[in-house]
Amino acid sequence: MFKRFWLWLGGALGKLLLLILAVGLLGWSMGEAYYGWKFSGPVATEEEIPAAEARYTQAIIEDAVRIVEQHRDNTRVLRDAHAKAHGCVKAEVTVLPDINNDLRAGVFSEPGKTWQAWMRLSNGNAYPQFDRVRDARGMAVKLLDVPGEKLMRSPAHLGEQDFVMFNHPVFFVRDVAEYRQNFAAQANGDKVGAFFPSLDPRTWEVRHLFIALKTLAPAPDSPVNTTYSSISPYKLGEANIKYRVIPDPQSCPPYERPEQNTALPNFLRSALYQQLSLDRVPACFALQVQKQNPAHYMPLEDTSVEWDEDISPFVTVASIKVPAQDFDSREQNLFCDNLSFNPWHGLPEHRPIGGINRLRKAVYEAVSAYRHQRNEAGTALSSSPSP
Ligand code: HEM
């Protein structure tokens, strides 16, 4: 009697599993077909600014400042995102001697030119949590002594060209309206509401939920051993591009990275310290750009869509070398905390474009000004250790 019951139950569960698998596969292939149809070209080559964007931007700034205060915990006021640094290191960015003619613009105009720079490596979270927690990892690079009129007139950033990236190729929202909805829900601790704002399935952002889950990835073995993407688009002279920084170990002396104890809270800083300060081995990267091909689906106003590399491959424009150095001092860590990176610190030839970048212009400036004022920090670069 019992045997028959168990056999029946086993069979029923097997069929249920098969049914779930079939429904899952059907859903997945329908999704693929839908996005294949929806994400097909051509696309605009100019920005398209929705009417409500300014209103949403203001609301986002208010939520961002609220988050900064929520995470303070009796510490200094930290960044609203990428609060924890693994270190700020000196770097040299050298334009390729044989850079393609059509990519020579802005800081890449002069083949062979070397720029001195600061590089800040970070975790993405607003709270400085243990490195082993799944997270995005950030890289921000600031070229110094860059001549020419800049997009933002702030005297503190007049000589700077910033590149701000994290290590995933796409963002978990498409535009400012969606960011407003998602961020407001998250600021109120409503993680489900961030991607499922109502019972109406047309408002569900399942694809973006998957992007968010993939973005929160396990840590690399070192902050210099992962690829960082701009995600959002920029001008490069007349062209529309995205950029990224990829590790280029072949351009540096061979180095076998010793395994770190990932149970330690700051093992990414330790890995950096081990390579640059103890083993005295530099780290090398390539800075690459990808041009928009508007005949294909490479939109300017949707940061959740990756531009297809088969259609438009990334091309190297500069090399980045992080020399062996001592970076982990009290003075330099404080200086690092007081730096402000912003994709809008830079030349008009590198102007950020698209909704998420327009939003970042207002938010980064507001949050940076707020934390500097609360920490009573002076102008960051005026008290810098020399690069
Ligand atoms: C393309 C997508 C984005 C990328 C690649 C990105 C990357 C980064 C990185 C790497 C940092 C740390 C910079 C540093 O080391 O100081 C940062 C900081 C920050 N991000 Fe983003 N971010 C993106 C989108 C956004 C958006 C949409 C917002 C909000 C509107 C935002 C708000 C901030 C804020 C407030 C800071 C701290 C600014 C400061 O206090 O100096 N980010 N971001």
Boltz pocket constraint, residues with backbone or C-beta under 6 A from the ligand:
constraints:
  - pocket:
      binder: B
      contacts: [[A, 60], [A, 64], [A, 78], [A, 79], [A, 80], [A, 81], [A, 82], [A, 120], [A, 121], [A, 122], [A, 138], [A, 139], [A, 140], [A, 164], [A, 165], [A, 166], [A, 171], [A, 179], [A, 229], [A, 230], [A, 231], [A, 232], [A, 303], [A, 339], [A, 340], [A, 341], [A, 356], [A, 359], [A, 360], [A, 363], [A, 364], [A, 367], [A, 368], [A, 371]]
      max_distance: 6.0
